[in-house]
Structures are given as C-alpha cells and as structure tokens.
C-alpha cells in the first residue's frame, strides 16, 4: 500500500538556524584555528558513529604567552541545536566535566600561541545519539564563561539513506541549480516511531554551510517502511561555484593564490591575489576541499605548534554592492557570517578588504554577498551559479522514539555530484 501526501515541509528562518547550527562559536577573541576532525577521516562531517569506534579530535590555539587549565562539558541538543530537555544523566555516562590535556606552547614562531587538543569520547562518554555541543571553559575563572563552543553529532546509523543530486531540476535544466532526491529505509526504527509524517526530521546542508541548511518535516511519499523526499523546492539548491584556493605554507615566498608575503609589526603578513567577481564568467573546474583548511608548513612536520600565524589580506575588486555586506566564507572563518568574516569597503581602492590572522596552511574560501535587510545570502551574486560545480551535501536524519523525551540522530551521509 502506498501512502502519499504532499509534504508539509518547513524551511526554518535562515538567520535563526545559522545561529544554532554547526558553526563553532569562539567566544574569546584570541581563540584561533578551531578544527574538528574524525580520526582517520579528515573529510567526514563531525559525527561520531560509536559502533565504528569513531573518535572526534578537536584542536585550537589561543594567541597568548600563558596556558590555561581548561575543562569541558557536553550539552545534548535538539535537531535545531538548542539544548534539549534531557538531564545530564540521560545522555552522559559519569560526571559531565573533564580536563583538557595541558596546552603546548608554540615553538620558534613570531606569533606566540598555546595549542590545545581534545578527543571525544575519552573521559566523558555520550550514551545516546543526537546533536551535542562541547563547551570549553577556564577552570580558574569562577564565572566559568564558555571560551569556545564546538558542535558535533553522535549517530546510530540505524536508518539507511540513499540520495542523488542532479543538475536537471524542477527550476531549470543544466542551469544554475542542483536538486536532491532522498530515500530512507526506516525498517530498523519503524517500531519505535508513531508515524514517519510526524516523528522524522531530515536536514540537508551544502558544503557544511549552516546558512544553507534546510529542514524537511514530512516525506512526499511512504511505501512500506521506506520514505521518499523528492520534487521539493527545499531540495533545490543554488549550485554556486568552486572554492578559491590559496596557500601560506612558506613565509619566504608567495604560495598558490598569494601575491606577496613578508613581515609587518613583528608578524608575518601576506596578501592574496586581488580577485574579481566570477558571476558572468565561464565555469572553470578546480578540485577543491569544499571550503576546508589544512594547517601545514614547509619548515616543520609539527605544524600544530611550529606553524606560524600570517595576517592574510583578502581583496575583492568591485563596485559597492548596494544593500549587501560581503563576507569571506569557508572553514577559515569558522563558517560564520559575522563581524569577524565581514569585509569593509575601501572607496579609494575600489575594493572590499579583510585581513585575517591565519595559521600557515592551505585554504579554500569564497566571497559571499548577504542582504543587509534580511541577513540572507544572495547565492551566486559574486561567485556565480553553475550546475557543474562539485558540491557536498550532508544529510542528517533525526527520529523521535515513542518512549523518548527528545530526538535521536538515526543516520548521516554525505553525497556529492563529483565528476
């Protein structure tokens, strides 16, 4: 029997979702280079699969001459990244507080910093699936304000996810968009839910960008124990363009995408090659890492503590874009669209400018225009939209068991239209 109902699909407000989504939040201005990786799977989303023995590694620096005694705790969250109603004993085995390893001081660098590293699970073990925040704080600060908040997930992989992405969309054919279709095999959780129309939430993100996140609360069709989501406007994404690339692995000579490198006020400094908008230009394929960053230096095999910081200038040559702010987007800015990633306009130079303190390495980035009134990105206004663009789509499936007080993370997968 086929149960069919047009989806009552909700796309929550972009600004609210972005604020609560998978971007880390550094709440101290000296925190730098926050990186989350699954051990052995550098390109995987920050999601632990316990049965696979996954471990999440979190690393970051604090630009400082002194180390701190840091501790951390885990916060269980709902699918919208708000803290859930669960008490700690419902999602943690043991005491929900533990120390980080002692920080390691940088060596032979112009910029002095302390490097910290944390692995999950170790001292604190999550006992249920779902979204989590790692909150890191200074043990000696009696107020215990959070210095940095880092999101990750724990997945059961109890739902099989099959998905496709196509440039042949309901909006255009081989044009500026890409469209997804998603099929879920719910057999293993079928007896735990009341209905797939009320107890399943599916979210999709393009290239790990929180502002692209869409939420599906009802399938278009259910056949047996399978749910299908297709021909939905929420599953049509602007295709965008390939990320730009640059490297600061060598402080003696310019690397890829770098126009100059040197020193300024006792720090290394570099300027990226001035860029122009790519909208309206022909598409050019380039294999990128979908906005990721990789810390490394040609001078050491210990970049965590021996790579230096380079004040890196970004220049977008453009007339002022009326009604918009322009941002540098990518892992290098924490995937955040805020004052730390917002460019300023220099009317004398006729360009947008931003300088970021970046650790030596290889970086992907794009320029993104955001409507100043709505706070929503105007996809492709600067970089263009091309159906050939290689994008990653991260699909998460949440479910609400009958006997549970909140949602669990049933499965996660990443698909791409890679050529």
C-alpha positions as CSV (number, residue, x, y, z in Angstrom):
1,X,0.0,0.0,0.0
2,X,1.3,3.4,-0.9
3,X,0.6,6.3,1.5
4,X,1.1,9.5,-0.3
5,X,0.8,13.0,1.0
6,X,2.3,16.3,-0.3
7,X,5.0,17.3,2.2
8,X,4.3,19.9,4.7
9,X,8.0,20.8,4.6
10,X,9.3,23.6,6.8
11,X,12.3,25.7,5.9
12,X,13.0,27.4,9.2
13,X,14.3,31.0,9.2
14,X,17.8,31.1,7.9
15,X,19.1,33.5,10.4
16,X,17.9,31.5,13.4
17,X,19.1,28.2,12.0
18,X,22.5,29.7,11.2
19,X,22.9,30.9,14.8
20,X,22.1,27.5,16.2
21,X,23.7,25.3,13.5
22,X,27.0,23.5,13.0
23,X,29.4,26.5,13.1
24,X,31.7,26.6,16.1
25,X,31.4,29.7,18.3
26,X,34.7,31.2,19.6
27,X,33.6,33.5,22.5
28,X,37.1,34.8,23.2
29,X,38.9,37.0,20.6
30,X,42.3,35.2,21.0
31,X,40.9,31.8,20.0
32,X,42.2,30.7,16.6
33,X,42.2,27.8,14.1
34,X,39.4,25.7,15.6
35,X,39.4,22.4,13.7
36,X,37.2,19.3,14.2
37,X,38.1,16.0,12.5
38,X,37.1,12.4,12.8
39,X,40.3,10.4,13.3
40,X,41.3,8.8,10.0
41,X,38.5,10.5,8.0
42,X,39.5,14.1,7.6
43,X,36.8,14.9,5.1
44,X,33.9,13.4,7.1
45,X,31.4,15.5,9.0
46,X,31.9,15.9,12.7
47,X,29.7,13.0,13.6
48,X,30.8,10.0,15.7
49,X,29.5,6.5,14.9
50,X,30.1,4.6,18.1
51,X,29.8,1.1,16.6
52,X,32.6,2.1,14.1
53,X,34.8,3.1,17.0
54,X,35.0,6.7,15.8
55,X,36.8,9.4,17.8
56,X,36.4,13.1,17.3
57,X,39.5,15.3,17.6
58,X,39.2,19.0,18.4
59,X,42.2,21.3,18.2
60,X,42.5,25.1,18.6
61,X,45.0,27.8,19.5
62,X,44.9,30.7,21.9
63,X,47.2,33.6,21.0
64,X,48.8,34.0,24.4
65,X,52.0,33.8,26.3
66,X,50.5,31.7,29.0
67,X,48.5,28.5,29.1
68,X,45.2,27.9,30.9
69,X,43.8,25.0,32.9
70,X,40.8,24.2,30.6
71,X,37.9,21.9,31.2
72,X,35.0,20.9,29.0
73,X,31.4,19.6,29.2
74,X,28.9,18.2,26.7
75,X,25.4,19.6,26.1
76,X,22.8,17.5,24.3
77,X,20.8,19.4,21.7
78,X,17.7,19.0,19.6
79,X,17.8,19.0,15.8
80,X,17.8,22.8,15.8
81,X,20.9,22.9,18.0
82,X,19.0,24.2,21.0
83,X,19.9,22.5,24.4
84,X,17.4,19.6,24.8
85,X,15.2,18.9,27.8
86,X,17.3,15.9,28.9
87,X,19.2,16.0,32.2
88,X,22.9,15.0,32.1
89,X,22.4,11.5,33.5
90,X,20.2,10.8,30.5
91,X,22.9,11.3,27.9
92,X,26.2,11.0,29.8
93,X,27.9,8.1,31.5
94,X,29.5,9.5,34.5
95,X,30.4,13.1,35.5
96,X,29.9,15.7,32.8
97,X,33.1,17.6,33.3
98,X,36.7,16.8,32.5
99,X,40.1,18.5,31.9
100,X,41.7,19.1,28.5
101,X,45.3,18.0,28.1
102,X,47.8,20.7,29.1
103,X,48.3,23.2,26.3
104,X,51.5,23.1,24.2
105,X,53.4,26.3,23.6
106,X,54.3,27.3,20.0
107,X,58.0,26.9,19.1
108,X,60.2,29.3,17.0
109,X,57.2,31.4,15.9
110,X,56.8,35.1,15.6
111,X,53.3,34.9,17.0
112,X,53.2,33.2,20.4
113,X,50.3,30.8,21.0
114,X,49.2,27.8,23.0
115,X,47.9,24.8,21.2
116,X,45.1,22.7,22.8
117,X,43.7,19.3,21.7
118,X,40.8,17.2,22.9
119,X,39.5,13.8,21.9
120,X,35.9,12.6,22.3
121,X,34.9,10.2,23.7
122,X,37.5,9.9,26.4
123,X,36.6,11.0,29.9
124,X,33.0,11.9,29.0
125,X,31.1,9.3,27.1
126,X,27.8,10.1,25.4
127,X,25.2,7.4,25.9
128,X,22.6,8.4,23.3
129,X,22.7,9.7,19.8
130,X,21.9,13.2,18.8
131,X,23.5,16.7,18.4
132,X,26.0,17.8,21.0
133,X,27.9,20.9,21.9
134,X,31.4,20.8,23.5
135,X,31.7,23.8,25.8
136,X,35.2,24.6,26.9
137,X,35.9,26.9,29.8
138,X,38.8,28.1,32.1
139,X,38.8,26.1,35.3
140,X,40.3,29.0,37.3
141,X,37.7,31.5,36.2
142,X,35.0,31.3,38.9
143,X,32.3,32.6,36.5
144,X,33.3,29.8,34.1
145,X,32.3,31.6,30.8
146,X,32.4,29.4,27.7
147,X,35.6,30.2,25.7
148,X,34.6,28.2,22.7
149,X,31.5,26.1,21.8
150,X,32.0,23.3,19.3
151,X,29.2,21.2,17.7
152,X,29.3,17.5,16.8
153,X,27.0,14.6,16.4
154,X,26.6,11.0,17.6
155,X,24.8,8.8,15.1
156,X,23.2,5.4,15.4
157,X,23.3,4.7,11.6
158,X,20.0,2.9,12.2
159,X,18.5,4.4,9.0
160,X,19.8,3.7,5.5
161,X,20.0,6.8,3.4
162,X,20.1,6.8,-0.4
163,X,20.3,10.1,-2.2
164,X,21.1,11.6,-5.6
165,X,22.0,15.0,-6.8
166,X,21.2,16.2,-10.3
167,X,21.6,19.4,-12.4
168,X,18.3,18.6,-14.0
169,X,16.0,20.4,-11.6
170,X,12.3,21.5,-11.4
171,X,13.6,25.1,-11.7
172,X,16.0,24.8,-14.7
173,X,17.8,22.2,-16.8
174,X,21.6,22.2,-16.7
175,X,21.3,25.8,-15.4
176,X,22.2,27.4,-12.1
177,X,20.8,24.8,-9.7
178,X,21.2,21.3,-8.3
179,X,18.3,19.1,-6.9
180,X,18.3,16.3,-4.4
181,X,16.1,13.2,-4.0
182,X,16.3,11.3,-0.8
183,X,15.1,7.8,0.1
184,X,15.1,6.4,3.7
185,X,14.9,2.8,4.8
186,X,13.2,3.1,8.2
187,X,12.9,-0.7,8.9
188,X,15.2,-0.7,11.9
189,X,13.4,2.1,13.7
190,X,9.9,1.5,12.3
191,X,8.5,0.0,15.6
192,X,9.9,2.9,17.6
193,X,8.1,5.7,15.9
194,X,4.4,6.5,15.6
195,X,4.5,7.9,12.0
196,X,7.2,9.0,9.6
197,X,5.0,12.0,8.9
198,X,5.3,13.3,12.5
199,X,8.4,11.7,14.0
200,X,11.2,12.1,11.4
201,X,13.2,15.3,10.6
202,X,15.6,15.4,7.7
203,X,18.2,18.2,7.3
204,X,20.4,19.0,4.4
205,X,23.4,21.3,4.1
206,X,25.5,22.2,1.2
207,X,29.3,22.3,1.8
208,X,28.9,22.3,5.6
209,X,27.5,25.9,5.4
210,X,25.0,26.5,8.2
211,X,23.1,29.2,6.2
212,X,22.2,26.6,3.5
213,X,20.5,24.3,6.0
214,X,17.0,23.2,5.1
215,X,14.7,21.1,7.2
216,X,12.1,18.5,6.0
217,X,9.4,17.5,8.5
218,X,7.3,15.2,6.3
219,X,8.1,12.9,3.3
220,X,6.3,13.2,-0.1
221,X,5.6,9.5,-0.1
222,X,5.8,6.4,2.2
223,X,5.9,3.0,0.7
224,X,6.1,0.1,3.1
225,X,8.8,1.1,5.5
226,X,10.5,3.5,3.1
227,X,10.1,7.3,3.0
228,X,10.9,9.4,-0.1
229,X,11.6,13.1,-0.4
230,X,11.6,14.4,-3.9
231,X,10.4,17.2,-6.2
232,X,10.5,19.6,-3.2
233,X,11.5,23.2,-3.7
234,X,13.5,23.0,-0.5
235,X,15.8,20.3,-2.1
236,X,16.7,22.7,-5.0
237,X,20.0,24.5,-4.2
238,X,21.8,27.2,-6.0
239,X,24.8,25.5,-7.5
240,X,27.4,28.1,-6.6
241,X,31.0,27.9,-7.9
242,X,34.1,26.1,-6.9
243,X,36.0,27.4,-3.9
244,X,39.0,29.7,-4.5
245,X,42.3,28.4,-3.1
246,X,45.4,29.9,-1.5
247,X,48.4,28.6,0.5
248,X,50.7,30.3,3.1
249,X,52.9,27.2,3.8
250,X,56.1,29.2,3.1
251,X,56.7,32.6,4.7
252,X,59.7,33.3,2.4
253,X,57.9,33.2,-0.9
254,X,54.3,33.6,-2.2
255,X,52.4,30.3,-2.5
256,X,49.3,29.5,-4.5
257,X,46.9,32.4,-4.7
258,X,49.3,34.7,-2.8
259,X,50.5,38.0,-4.3
260,X,53.1,38.9,-1.7
261,X,54.4,37.7,1.7
262,X,56.6,39.5,4.3
263,X,56.6,40.9,7.8
264,X,54.7,43.7,9.4
265,X,55.0,44.9,13.0
266,X,56.7,41.7,14.1
267,X,54.2,39.4,12.4
268,X,54.2,37.6,9.1
269,X,51.8,39.2,6.6
270,X,50.5,38.1,3.2
271,X,48.2,39.5,0.5
272,X,46.0,37.2,-1.6
273,X,45.9,37.9,-5.3
274,X,43.2,40.6,-5.9
275,X,40.1,38.9,-7.1
276,X,37.1,39.9,-9.2
277,X,33.6,38.6,-9.3
278,X,33.2,35.4,-11.2
279,X,29.4,35.7,-11.9
280,X,29.0,36.0,-15.7
281,X,32.4,34.4,-16.4
282,X,32.6,30.8,-17.9
283,X,32.7,28.0,-15.4
284,X,36.2,26.6,-14.7
285,X,36.6,23.3,-12.9
286,X,39.0,23.1,-10.0
287,X,39.3,20.2,-7.5
288,X,38.9,21.8,-4.0
289,X,38.2,20.7,-0.5
290,X,34.7,22.3,-0.2
291,X,35.9,25.1,2.0
292,X,38.1,23.2,4.3
293,X,41.5,24.2,5.7
294,X,44.7,22.3,6.3
295,X,47.4,23.6,8.7
296,X,50.9,22.9,7.4
297,X,54.3,24.5,6.8
298,X,57.2,23.6,4.7
299,X,59.6,24.2,7.6
300,X,58.3,21.5,10.0
301,X,56.5,18.3,10.3
302,X,54.9,19.5,13.5
303,X,52.6,22.2,12.2
304,X,50.3,22.2,15.3
305,X,52.9,24.0,17.3
306,X,55.5,25.1,14.7
307,X,53.4,26.7,12.0
308,X,53.3,30.5,12.4
309,X,50.4,32.9,12.0
310,X,50.2,35.1,8.9
311,X,48.0,38.2,8.8
312,X,46.4,37.4,5.4
313,X,44.7,40.2,3.4
314,X,41.8,39.5,1.1
315,X,40.8,41.9,-1.7
316,X,37.7,41.7,-3.9
317,X,37.8,44.3,-6.6
318,X,34.2,45.6,-7.0
319,X,31.9,48.5,-7.0
320,X,29.9,48.7,-3.8
321,X,27.1,46.2,-3.8
322,X,24.0,48.1,-2.8
323,X,22.1,46.8,0.2
324,X,24.6,44.0,0.8
325,X,27.5,43.1,3.1
326,X,30.3,40.9,1.7
327,X,31.9,38.1,3.7
328,X,34.8,35.7,3.3
329,X,33.2,32.2,3.6
330,X,34.9,28.9,4.5
331,X,36.4,26.9,7.4
332,X,39.0,29.7,7.7
333,X,36.3,31.9,9.2
334,X,34.5,29.1,11.1
335,X,31.7,29.1,8.5
336,X,30.3,32.1,10.3
337,X,28.8,35.2,8.8
338,X,29.6,37.8,11.4
339,X,31.8,40.7,12.1
340,X,34.9,38.5,12.1
341,X,34.3,37.5,8.4
342,X,32.7,40.7,7.1
343,X,34.8,42.7,4.7
344,X,34.9,46.5,4.6
345,X,34.7,48.7,1.5
346,X,37.7,50.9,0.6
347,X,36.4,53.5,-1.8
348,X,39.9,54.7,-2.6
349,X,41.0,51.3,-3.8
350,X,37.6,50.4,-5.2
351,X,37.5,47.1,-3.4
352,X,36.3,45.1,-0.4
353,X,39.0,44.3,2.1
354,X,39.5,42.0,5.1
355,X,42.6,40.8,7.0
356,X,42.5,37.5,8.9
357,X,45.1,36.0,11.3
358,X,45.5,32.6,9.7
359,X,47.8,29.8,10.7
360,X,50.2,28.6,7.9
361,X,48.4,26.2,5.6
362,X,46.2,25.6,2.6
363,X,42.8,27.2,2.5
364,X,39.6,27.2,0.5
365,X,37.3,30.3,0.5
366,X,34.6,32.1,-1.4
367,X,33.2,35.6,-1.4
368,X,29.5,35.8,-0.3
369,X,27.1,38.7,-0.5
370,X,24.5,38.9,2.2
371,X,21.3,41.0,2.1
372,X,21.7,43.6,4.8
373,X,18.0,43.8,5.4
374,X,17.1,40.1,5.7
375,X,20.5,38.7,6.7
376,X,20.2,36.0,4.0
377,X,23.0,35.2,1.5
378,X,22.4,36.1,-2.2
379,X,23.9,33.0,-3.7
380,X,26.0,33.5,-6.8
381,X,25.8,37.3,-6.9
382,X,29.6,37.4,-6.6
383,X,30.9,33.9,-7.5
384,X,28.1,32.8,-9.9
385,X,26.0,29.7,-10.1
386,X,27.0,26.8,-12.3
387,X,25.3,23.4,-12.4
388,X,28.7,21.8,-12.9
389,X,30.0,22.9,-9.5
390,X,31.1,20.0,-7.3
391,X,29.3,20.3,-4.0
392,X,29.0,18.1,-0.9
393,X,25.6,17.6,0.7
394,X,25.4,16.4,4.3
395,X,22.1,14.7,5.1
396,X,21.1,14.0,8.7
397,X,18.0,12.0,9.8
398,X,16.5,12.5,13.2
399,X,13.7,10.5,14.8
400,X,11.6,10.7,18.0
401,X,11.1,7.4,19.7
402,X,7.7,6.9,21.3
403,X,9.3,6.4,24.8
404,X,11.9,9.2,24.5
405,X,11.8,12.8,25.6
406,X,13.7,14.1,22.6
407,X,15.1,13.4,19.1
408,X,17.8,10.9,18.3
409,X,20.2,11.1,15.3
410,X,19.4,8.0,13.2
411,X,21.8,8.5,10.3
412,X,24.2,10.7,8.5
413,X,25.6,10.5,5.0
414,X,27.4,12.8,2.6
415,X,26.7,12.8,-1.2
416,X,28.4,14.7,-4.0
417,X,28.0,15.3,-7.6
418,X,31.7,14.7,-8.1
419,X,32.7,14.0,-11.7
